[in-house]
Amino acid sequence: MNYAYIRCLPSDRDMAAQKETLGTHPVDEWVREEEYQINEALDALLERLGAGDVVYVHSLVTLAHSPAHLMAVLEQVSEKKAVIRFHREEFDSEQPLSLTLEQMVRMFTEFQSETVSLATKTGIDRAREKGVSTGRPRKKDKNVREALRMYRSNLYTLAEIREKTNISKTTLYRYLALEKDGEE
């Protein structure tokens, strides 16, 4: 059997890019993972793999969410005598790689960096869904208003404004620019 394994990613929520890429391969069955850090569909696929089966994935990061997870998946696939073909990296789990040490380290460094980035984006998305605001908290309005009043009076230095209101020069200038643009 030839399987295509696709996973919901923050950059490809509907998995359209993965479907397009893997649609060029001889796929008998599509296996979809609806959430980035959940592996139920992958685990079920690994259970039913048989000798000679091929799993097509878009990339390392589509298959696994950490180096340790990748290693565990590759071990299971090897035990089943199946093969995983990685489209972006242009290799599979069966063939020896002809990479220099630098190329190999670069590839795994990029993989690890991507997995951390995806986990962070997924966490932020989940927090937003629960109504949690993300990012740097806004300054209290009364402090901003006081800083703007002090600035406009031309009686205070930027250091004095900062000391009294705890509003930085950068924040003050940002609010002044917003006012100028009519946003506040």
N, C-alpha and C positions, 0 to 999 in steps of 0.2 A: 504494500500500500504506500501511496505517496500522500503525505499530509502537509498542509500549510498551517503553521502556527502563527497567529497574530495576537497582539496584545494592545489594549487601550493605553495610549501614551498621551501625556499632556499636549504634545505637538501633533498628535494624530488620533484624536478622540474617536472618530468614526472608523478608523483603521483603513481609510480609503487609500492612502499612500502605500501602505503595506499590501493591500489587496491588488493594487495596480502592479507593484513590483513583482509580487509572487505569482500573479496571474499568468506570467510568461512561462512558468514551470508546469510540468505535468502533474497537477494536483487532483487526487481522488476525493479528498475530504478536507474541509476547512475546520480548524479548531480555533475558537475565539476565547480570549481571556478578557473579561469585561473591566477589570480593574488592574492597575499597574502592580500593586504589591500582593495581589492574590494569585495563587497558583493552582486553583482547583482544576481547571481545564488541562493545564500542563501535566499535573500529577496523573489525571485520568488517562491522558495520551501516553505518558510514559509506562503506565501499567499495561496497556494493551499493545504496545509496540512488539513486533516480532522480528525475527532475523530477516534482513534484507529490506526492511521498511526504511523509507526516507522521510525526514522531516525538513521542510524548507522554512527558514525564518529570515526575516529581513536583516537582522544584525544581532550581535552578541547581546546588546542591551534589550532587545526585544525578547530574547529567550530567558535571561536571568537578571536578577536585580542586585547581585553582588558577585564578587569573584568566587566566594565559597559556594554560593548557589549554582553558579556556572559549573564548577567542578563536580558537584553532586549530580547535576543533570547529565553531564558528559559521561560520568561513571555508569549511570543507569543505562544510558544509550549504548555504551560499549558492552555492558553485560548482556544486553538484549541482541547484540550484533546488528544493530540498526545504525543509521547514519543521519547526522544533522548537516544540512548545507546552509551556510551563511552567505546570503546574497551580497550585502555591502562589503564584507571583508574578502569575498571571493575565495573561500576555502570551505572544506568540510571536515567532519570529525574523524574521517577514515584515513585521509591522505597525510603523509608527513609534510610539514611546512618547510619551505626554504626561505626563512627569514633570518636576517642578522639579529643579534641580540638587541641592538638598538631599536630595530623595527618591532620586535616582539614586545619590548618594554614599552615603547611608545603606544602600541596597540592596546595593551592592558592598562596603561595609565589613562588613555582616553576612555576606555570602557569603564574604569572605576569612576572617573570624573563624571561621565554621563549618568551612571547609576545614582551617584550622590545628587546630581542636579535634578534628575527625575523624581527621586524620593522627596526632595525639598519642594518641588513644584506640586507634587501630589499632596503633600502635607498642607501646603498653603491653600490649595483648592478645597480640601476637606474642611479646613478651618473656616474659610469663607462661606461654605455651604452651611456651617453651623452658626453663622452670623458673627464670627470673631473677626475683628478688623486686624489687618496685617500692616506691616510697615512701621515707620517711625511715627510715634504719636504726635498729634497736632499740639501746638502750644495753646495754653489757655487763652481764650479770646480777650479777657480783660488785660492780660499782660501785653498782648499784641497791640490792642487799642492804646494802651498807655505808652508803649514804645513808639507807635506812630505819632501820637500827640506830642511826645517829647521831641521827636525828630523834627516835626513841622514847626515847633516853636523856635528852633534855632538857638535855644538856650543851653543845650546839653551836648556833650561830646558823645561819640559812639561808645566809648568806654563807660561813661556815666549811665547811658541808656542800658547797656548790657548789665551793669552792676545792679541797677534798680529793678529791671524787669526780667532779667535772665533770658533775654532775647538776643541772639547773636546777630552780628552785622549781616551775615548771609541771609538769615531768616527775615530780618527787617527789610532788606533790599528785595527779597522775594515778594513780601507783602506789598511793598511800594509798587513793584512791577505789576502785581495783580490788580491793584487799584487803578494804575495807569491804563491797563488793558480792559478795565471795566468788569473784572471778574469778582471783585469783592466790594 
